[in-house]
Every structure is written in structure tokens, then in C-alpha cells.
């Protein structure tokens, strides 16, 4: 997980509290399947379609765009290839 300028390895059943003004991004750079529970409060109503809010900085949620990988995964193929798919000729 990236929280602010730090990259953290969150242990199984672990938790991280990230303040509302800090960048955060979760990613799995292992071969293991991972399940995340992410809770946010208060409701981020300004991000809903049709919101009247102005000046919302989406880089707080998506550093550049929703598909950007964290810098630790630079050069990694994403999504990873499906091992059950037939090889391309």
C-alpha cells in the first residue's frame, strides 16, 4: 500500500489508518490472491456524478489516472497474463 510518500507491506488481518489529506493506493505485487476491506468516512459526496462541488482534486484518489501503477511496479505487465490462456503464436 502506498500512503503519502511511504510504501507499506500490510500483514494479514492488518490495518492502516490514512488521513483524509494523504494520497493512498493499494496494490498487490505478489502471486497470492488478496482481499481488501477499504472503509472511508465521511462520505465523499463531492466525487459523485452530478455533484455541485468545485475544485475537487482527484489526484488525491488517482495519482494520474485509475490505471496507473505505483512506481514500485514500473515496467510490470498489467493486468498480468492469464496462465490458463493459450500461448500467442
Secondary structure, DSSP 8 states (H G I E B T S, - for coil): -EETTEE----TT------TTS-EE----SSS---------S--GGGSTT-------GGGT-SS-TT---GGGTT--SS---TTS----
